[in-house]
């Protein structure tokens, strides 16, 4: 996390570039901003989301696609990816038509 605060973010906000905290989670202040940095060196579709489940259906989630041309070779092909989707669908059906259940 490079910075966070209330109100609107502007380019005048000082970023902590000298050994910033390294965490798996960060809190986005209500009505505020959060500045994150991460290395994009791992092929895949990665989900960043709020940990309050129903918030995902309200738009508190974003997916980053990293090195898309390498995804199929990194996962042994499309069959592997599709098998994971089918296994998930049979394990946990969607909670409602409007919510992924994440």
C-alpha positions as a Python dict, from the first residue, in 0.01 Angstrom:
ca = {
    (1, 'X'): (0, 0, 0),
    (2, 'X'): (150, 327, -112),
    (3, 'X'): (-114, 563, 28),
    (4, 'X'): (-469, 584, 159),
    (5, 'X'): (-691, 858, 289),
    (6, 'X'): (-1031, 1019, 295),
    (7, 'X'): (-1163, 1245, 23),
    (8, 'X'): (-1055, 1248, -338),
    (9, 'X'): (-711, 1129, -444),
    (10, 'X'): (-490, 1383, -619),
    (11, 'X'): (-140, 1369, -761),
    (12, 'X'): (-22, 1585, -470),
    (13, 'X'): (-71, 1292, -227),
    (14, 'X'): (269, 1173, -106),
    (15, 'X'): (331, 807, -190),
    (16, 'X'): (533, 589, 46),
    (17, 'X'): (787, 445, -199),
    (18, 'X'): (1048, 372, 69),
    (19, 'X'): (970, 21, 200),
    (20, 'X'): (588, 45, 192),
    (21, 'X'): (383, -207, 394),
    (22, 'X'): (336, -542, 219),
    (23, 'X'): (0, -701, 300),
    (24, 'X'): (-259, -935, 148),
    (25, 'X'): (-539, -703, 258),
    (26, 'X'): (-586, -329, 280),
    (27, 'X'): (-869, -110, 403),
    (28, 'X'): (-1027, 136, 165),
    (29, 'X'): (-1148, 430, 376),
    (30, 'X'): (-1516, 517, 327),
    (31, 'X'): (-1539, 795, 71),
    (32, 'X'): (-1165, 776, 23),
    (33, 'X'): (-886, 628, -183),
    (34, 'X'): (-627, 351, -169),
    (35, 'X'): (-309, 344, -379),
    (36, 'X'): (-166, -3, -435),
    (37, 'X'): (134, -137, -623),
    (38, 'X'): (201, -497, -715),
    (39, 'X'): (426, -682, -955),
    (40, 'X'): (245, -821, -1257),
    (41, 'X'): (461, -1123, -1326),
    (42, 'X'): (224, -1417, -1271),
    (43, 'X'): (7, -1523, -1569),
    (44, 'X'): (-361, -1545, -1484),
    (45, 'X'): (-687, -1371, -1411),
    (46, 'X'): (-660, -1234, -1058),
    (47, 'X'): (-953, -1105, -856),
    (48, 'X'): (-927, -810, -621),
    (49, 'X'): (-1240, -788, -410),
    (50, 'X'): (-1408, -672, -96),
    (51, 'X'): (-1428, -937, 177),
    (52, 'X'): (-1795, -865, 245),
    (53, 'X'): (-1954, -1121, 14),
    (54, 'X'): (-2258, -928, -106),
    (55, 'X'): (-2040, -630, -196),
    (56, 'X'): (-1900, -821, -496),
    (57, 'X'): (-2241, -803, -663),
    (58, 'X'): (-2243, -428, -591),
    (59, 'X'): (-1924, -372, -788),
    (60, 'X'): (-1656, -397, -519),
    (61, 'X'): (-1447, -629, -731),
    (62, 'X'): (-1211, -601, -1024),
    (63, 'X'): (-1023, -865, -1218),
    (64, 'X'): (-669, -811, -1345),
    (65, 'X'): (-553, -1009, -1646),
    (66, 'X'): (-176, -1059, -1634),
    (67, 'X'): (30, -1191, -1924),
    (68, 'X'): (-278, -1328, -2100),
    (69, 'X'): (-80, -1489, -2381),
    (70, 'X'): (86, -1721, -2125),
    (71, 'X'): (-223, -1832, -1930),
    (72, 'X'): (-307, -2146, -2126),
    (73, 'X'): (50, -2276, -2121),
    (74, 'X'): (80, -2199, -1747),
    (75, 'X'): (-236, -2398, -1671),
    (76, 'X'): (-178, -2690, -1912),
    (77, 'X'): (-443, -2567, -2153),
    (78, 'X'): (-808, -2474, -2178),
    (79, 'X'): (-930, -2816, -2057),
    (80, 'X'): (-769, -2750, -1717),
    (81, 'X'): (-934, -2410, -1687),
    (82, 'X'): (-1276, -2540, -1797),
    (83, 'X'): (-1251, -2837, -1558),
    (84, 'X'): (-1200, -2596, -1270),
    (85, 'X'): (-1510, -2400, -1368),
    (86, 'X'): (-1724, -2714, -1395),
    (87, 'X'): (-1595, -2844, -1061),
    (88, 'X'): (-1679, -2513, -892),
    (89, 'X'): (-2030, -2505, -1042),
    (90, 'X'): (-2103, -2856, -915),
    (91, 'X'): (-1956, -2777, -571),
    (92, 'X'): (-2121, -2442, -501),
    (93, 'X'): (-2413, -2337, -717),
    (94, 'X'): (-2473, -1960, -731),
    (95, 'X'): (-2646, -1819, -423),
    (96, 'X'): (-2888, -1620, -636),
    (97, 'X'): (-2917, -1524, -1002),
    (98, 'X'): (-2767, -1183, -918),
    (99, 'X'): (-2481, -1293, -691),
    (100, 'X'): (-2177, -1511, -758),
    (101, 'X'): (-2156, -1616, -393),
    (102, 'X'): (-1795, -1508, -370),
}
